Amino acid sequence: MERVIQLITQVGGIDSMNPDANIYEAGFSSVRVLELLLALEEEFGVSIPDKEFMVARTPQQISGLIDSLRERQMA
């Protein structure tokens, strides 16, 4: 989760992010969300489906999604 938060703050140009805070309420535009999606896919080596990513709105949810995708890829 810590690395997810780091990427969110880097891509979003924000100082900090609470694990339960909504990235859209933190000021992410659709362009920034796309940049974040690409950064997360590169960092964690997963392909994140758009539909699943769009419902993951907090660092906690995004981290859980990445964990789930990694488990699915290993199975």
N, C-alpha and C positions, 0 to 999 in steps of 0.2 A: 504494500500500500504506500509505503514511503516514496518509492520511485514513481508511482502513479501521481502522487501529489507534486513531486518535483517537476514532472513533465507538464502537468496542468499549470503550475505557476510559471514555468518557462514559456510555454506556448501562449498562455494568456496574458503574460506581462503583468502578473499580479504578485504581490508580496507574500501572501500566505493563503492557505485554503484549508478549511475545516473538512475532515473526512465525510461529514454528513451534509455539507453545503452543496447547493445546486449550482453546477457550472454555468448554467444559463443565467441564473440570477447574479452570478459573479461578473457578468458582462461578456460572456463568450458569444461571438457572432457565429453565423453559419460557416464562415470561412475559417475562423479559429477552431471550430469544432472539427472540421475536416482536417486541419493541420494536426490537431491532437490525435485524431483517429490514426493518421498515417504515422505519427511519432510512436504511438503505443504499439502499432503493428510491428514496426521496425525494432523497437526496444525489446519486446517480449516474444517476437517470432511467431505471432499468431495472425490469422486472418479473422478480423472482427466483422461479422455481418452487420450491415447498416441498420437493419430493423432492430437488432439486439442492442446495438450501441446507442440508438436514439432513445431507448427507454432507461438506459443507465445514466442517470443525471448527477450522481455524486461520486466522489473518489471511492467511497466504500463500494458502491454498486459497480463501478468500472473495474475495480480490483477483483471483485467477485466474478464478474463476467470473464475477465482474463483467466482467472484460475479455472473456471468451468471449461473454457475453450481449450486450455492446455490439457486438462484431463481428458476431454473428448478426443483430442488429437493423439494422445498416448494410447487410447483404447483400441 
